[in-house]
Every structure is written in structure tokens, then in C-alpha cells.
Amino acid sequence: MFPIAIRPDKLTEEMLDYSRKLTEGVQNLLDADQIDTGVTPKDVVFSEDKLVLYRYQRPKQVKTQPTPLLIVYALVNRPYMTDLQEDRSTIKGLLATGQDVYLIDWGYPDQADRALTLDDYINGYIDRCVDYLREVHDTDRVNLLGICQGGAFSLCYAALHPDKVKNLVTMVTPVDFKTPDNLLSAWVQNVDIDLAVDTMGNIPGELLNWTFLSLKPFSLTGQKYINMVDLLDDGDKVKNFLRMEKWIFDSPDQAGETFRQFIKDFYQKNGLINGGVRIGDREVDLKAIECPILNIYALQDHLVPPDASRALKGLTSSDDYTELAFPGGHIGIYVSGKAQKEVTPAIGNWLNERD
């Protein structure tokens, strides 16, 4: 074994620097006050039950495209991840390309919503939002952007209502729910979902959140807080860190019956690949989708592995199918600087070419 050479002066310097950062960090944390999220101005244009439909205010200097874009986010976590802060906003980037952006905010389900089904969400809420856009914009079809679970919902919607969707964009969307590298899927295969829903009613968001964090326990629950010390002396970086923390732990409960069907039909039965997913009285057939599709996935995604998304290729009848691989993770695809420069403009340009 070789002795480790530790210079006393270097050790003292590092300890003093660490102490300084902690001292300044405490003040920065106290000064952080209320953490704002969702920075782009928006208006409520439609609401139903817990759902709110927002329309984002368009920049006056940019020509707005005639076909509206509806963003369908996942039921898990909150959609302000798409508009986290001024310099990290998917919404802002889409507006800059001329998109007329709408977003569904699902709200926070309570026990009154435990009986809501996938039929209620897809043939009910999403369809009524789409019909609202069709009426307001005097158009037959709208553009859809589905994110994660919201992408799976959008695929189902486009298959059941192909006459209402002009272009479909899916981001980090699971299609094959049983790829070998899908740790989340492996965990849930033998879970008694019926017992869980029958016992709890709605599934607590906190339970799901800690499940997601435990997929990468070292980096997501330990290492990031150690690394946080290096940014504590920078007030802006502290606020950025707290914004992300707020989003991570802002997890709505899941309507029991919707959770039951989604886990059983999508994860355990892999229904988008094997068939058998019924929404209402109809079975979802991805071959019914004929519109152009842009499928975006993240190469380092630990929640939706790339192969889970790439499986979409060839499952629809679209003759205009495009894939975009992003060299990052499930969250970085919305908030990283690289994503702001590459992913969001690519979505806007792809839509503009087909509008």
C-alpha cells in the first residue's frame, strides 16, 4: 500500500472553502423564499373537474402557425417541468418556433376521482380539450405532443380518433413496456395491483415518487445533495436546484381505477405491443394511426429506456415517421441547455414543415 500524501495547507484551504460555501449557502437558502415555477404567461381557456387547459401567450414578433399544439403530460408529477424557468423552458422554445401552445394540467386527484378510468381521461378529458381547440381554431385536426405516460395516452387517442390528429409528437414515451433493461417494469410485474387499489383507492403520489427515486438511489437520493454544496454560494444556482427539488416531490395521487388499468394492461400485459388495450368499448389499434409521427427518446433514460420508445417504429400505418435521439436523460430532455438548442427547435421545425 502507498501512503496518501495530504498537504496540511491544502486540507486547511479546502476546509475553509467548504465552510465558506456552507455559510453563504445558508443565507442563499433563506433568501430563496418562494420558488416560482411556470414562467411563461398563460391563460385558462377551459376547465372541467380537476383539469385545467392553458393557452400560452404567443410572442408578438413571431408568426403563429394555424394548427394548435396540445401538450398531454403524464399523470405523475406536474407539467411545469416543461416551463421550469426562463432559460430552461420547452414551452418558450415551442412558442419561439411559432407554435400555438396549449397544455393540459391534470390537477390533483382526490378520493372523489378514484373511479376515473382511462376512458374518462382519453375519450373524455383529452377528447373534449381537442374538440375545444378544433372549435376555437375552426380546424378539423390538431397537433399533439405527448410526454412520457402522456405520450402513451396520445398514441391511444390518435388510434381511437385519427380524424382529429394532424401530427403526433411523442417524447420519452414507453411503447414496449417489457424491454430487458426496464427496471421499473421488472419491479411491477408481480405486484398485486388489484390488492393495492382495492386497499388504498387512489395510489399515493409520494409512494410512486420514492419508487422512481429508488431506481437510482445513490445519484438521486444521496450524491446530488453532496454535490449541492458546490453551488450553495451561487444564489441563482440554489434557486435552480430548489425548483427541480420542488418538481420532484410535487407528485399528485393517481386515480385508482386508471392506475389499475394502466399498470395491468400496459406494464404487465404489454398491451401496446401484444394488443388487448381497451379504452371504453374499443380496442386500441396503433395501425389506425396514419398521421406523421416524430418520436423523441433519451439515450440515458432510466425510466423509459430507448428501446421502449424505438419500438413504435413500424407499429403504425404512418408513412412519415421520424426518430430523434437525445444524448441525455429523462429529465434533461426538457431542461438541459443542449435540449433547448436541439430538441425544442427540432419539434417546432418538424411541425412547421407539415403545417
N, C-alpha and C positions, 0 to 999 in steps of 0.2 A: 504494500500500500504506500502511496505517496502522500506526504503531508500537504495539507491545504494551506497555501500561503494567504493569510489575511492581514492586510496592512491596517494597523490601528487608525491611521489618519483617514484612510478610505472608508473604513467602517463607521467612524465618527461622522464623516461627511454624509454618508447615506442615511444614518440615523437622524441627523439634523434635518435633512431634506424631507424625510418621511414625516417627521414631527411637524415641519412647516406645512406640508400638504394637508395633514390632518387638521391643523389649526385653521388654515384658510378654508378647508373643506367644510368644517362645522359652520362657519359663517355663511358660506355659499349655500349650504343646505337650508339654513334659517332664512336666507334671502330669497330662496326659490319660491316660497309662498305657494299660491295656487298654480298648478301645472296645466297649461292650456293645451288642448288638442283639437284638431279640426280647424285649420287656419283659413281655409278658403271660404269666402262669403257664400251663403246658400239660403234658399227659401223653402219652406214647407209648402208643397203643392198638393199633397194628397195624404190622407191618413185613414187607417182602419184598425180597430183594436189596438194592439201594441205597435203596429207597423207605422213608420213614417217614411214618406217618399220625399227626398230632397232634390231640388234642381240647383245646380251651382251657377253662380253668376259668371257670365262669359266676359272675357276681356274685350273692351270696345275696339281695340286695334286689330283684332283677329276676326277674319270672316268665319262665321259659324256654318258648319255643314248642315244640310237639311234633315238628315236622318238622325234622330236622337239616339243616345247611347245609354242603356240602362245597366248599371253595375249591380250584380247579385252577389252579395258577400255570404260567407259561411254563417251558420247559426252560432258557432263557437267564437268567442271573443267579439270585439267590437269593430265596426267598419272604419273608424277613424284612423286605422293603420294606413289607409290609402291617402290620408291627408294629415300626416303626423305633425309636420312643421313646414315652415316656409320653403326651406331648401331641400326637403325630402317629402315630396307630395306627388303621388301618382295622379291625383285629381288635377292638380295645377298643370302637370305636364300634358295631360289629355286636352285640357282646355286650350293650351297653347297651340295645339295642332288643329284647332277648330271644332273639336267635338262638343256637342251639346249634352252635357253630362248630368245624368240622374243617378241617384243611389238609394237603394232600399236599406233602411235601418230597421232591423227586426225588433229592437227594443229588448225588454227583459221579461220573458215569460214567467208567469206565476202559476199557482195551482189551478186557477181558472182555465189555463191553457193546456193542461196535461193531456186532454183528449185530442188536441190538434194532430192531424196526420200529414203525411207527405202530400196527400191530395189537397189538403187545405192550403199548404204552403205553395205548391206548384200550380195546380189548376185553380186555386183560389187567389191567394195574395199576389203571386207573380203575374198571373194572367190579368188580374184587374189593374195592376200597375202598367202592364203593357198596353191594355186597352185604353187607359187614361192617356198614355203617350200617343197612341195612334189617333185618338180623337183630337187632342190639342194640336198635334202637328199635321193633321189631315193626311195621314200616311197609312198604308196597309201594313207595313213591316217596320220593325225597329232593329237596332243593333244591340246585341247582348254581350256583356263582359262578365263571365262567371269566375269567381275566385275560390280556390280550394273546394270545400263542400258546395259552395255556391256554383262552382263550375259543373259539378255533378248534377245539381238542380237544373242548371241551364241546359245541359245536354238532354235531360229528361223533358224539359219544357219544349226545346226545339224539336224533339222527336214527336211530341204529342200535338204541337201547334206549329208545324213547319211553315204554314202560310203567314205567320206573324213575325218571323225572324228573317232579317235580311242578311246579316253577317254575325258570326258567332266567334267570340274570343274566349278561350279558356286559359286560366293562369294557375299553375301548380295544382292541377285538377286530377284527382285519382280516377282512373277508369278500370284498370286491373287492380283489384284490391287484394290480390294474393301473390304478388311478386315475392321471390325468395328473400329480398332484402328489406321487406316491410315489417319492421319490428312491432309497430303498433298493431298491425293486422295479426301477427303471430300471437300477441298477447290476448287479443279479444276473441280468438276462435273458439275457446272453450268456456267463455264466460256465459253464465245463465242470464241472458238479457231479460227474459220474462220475469224471473225472480227479482232482478234489480228494479225493473219498472213497477212491477206489482207491489213491491215493498216501499219504494221511495216516491212513486208518482213521477214527478219531474226529476231529472238527473242533475244533481248539484254541479254548477259550473266549476266550483273550487275542486271537486273531485276530478273532473276531467283535466283541469289545468295542471294539477300535480302529476297526473298520469303523463301528460305531454312533457313536463319538465324532467320526469324520471327517465325519459328516453335517452337523455344525455346529462346524467346527474352531475358530473364533475364540471362541465363547462357552463351549464345553465343554472346551477344552484350553488356553486362554490367559487369557481375560478373568476367569474365575472365580477364578483364582489371584491376579490383580491385586486383585480385589475382596476377596479373603480378608484382606488387610491391615487393612481397616476393621473386622474383627470379632476380630482377634487378641487385643485387650485384654480380651475377654469370654470367660471360661473356658467357660461353658455353650455359647456360640455356636461356639467352637472344637470342642467335642465333637460338636455337631450336624453341623458341616462334615465332621469326620472320619468320622462314622457314614455319611454319604452317600458319601464317597470310598471307604470300605471296601466298601459295597454295589456301587458302580460297577465296581470292579476285582475283585470276587468272582464270577468268571464260570466256571461249570463247562464242561468239554468237552461236545461234542454227540455222541451215539451216531451213528456214521457212516451206517448204513442209514436211520435215522429222518430225519437231516438230508437225505440224498439224496432221499427221497420227499417230504419237506415242501417243499423248495425247488422241485423239479421239478413236483409236482402242484399246489401252492398258488400259488407265485410265478410260475413260468414258464408253466404251463398255465391258471392262474386257475380251478382246478377247482371251487371252491365256487360260482362263477358259471356256468361252462361245463359242469359235470358231469365225470365221469370219475375222481373220487377214490374209490379202492377201499381199504377198510380190511379186511384179511383177505380173505374171499371175497365181500364185499358192497360195493355202491357206495353212497356217501353221498348221500341224497336229503333235502335240507332240508325238503321238503314233508311229510316224515314227522313233523316236529315240530309238535305241536298244543298244547303246554303254554303258559301265559303266559310272555311274554318281556319283560325290562327290558334295553334296550340303552343303555349309557352310553358316551359318547365325549368326547374333549377337543378343544376348538376350536383350540388351538395345538399340537396333537400333530404332531411332526416324524417320528415313527416309524410311526404309524398315522393317516394323515390322516382327518379327519371323514367324508369321502365314502366311505372304505374301510369304515367301520363302518356308516354310514347305509344302505349297500347291502343290509343284512339285511332291511329293511322289504319285505314282500311276497314274500319267498323261502320263508317257512314257511307252514304252514296254521293258525297260531295266530290266534284272533280276539281275543286280549288282548295287544296289542303296544304297548309304551311306550318312548319315547326320552327320554333325559336328556342335555342338552348341558352340559358343564362348561367355564367360561371359563378354561382353563389348559392345561398341557402334559401329556405322557405320564407324568411322574413326579409332578407337582403334584397329580394327581387322587387320589393316595394320601396325600401328606404335607403338603399346604398347609393352613393354618388354615381357609381357605374350604371346602376339601373335607371337613374334619372336621365343619363345621357344616351342610353341604348334601348332599354325596354319600352319605356313610355313613348318616345318618339316613333319607335317601330310600330307600335299599336296604332297610333294616330295616322301614320303614313299608309299603313295597310288598309285601314278603313277608308281613308280618303281616296285611295286608288279604286275602291269598289263602290263609292257613293255616287 
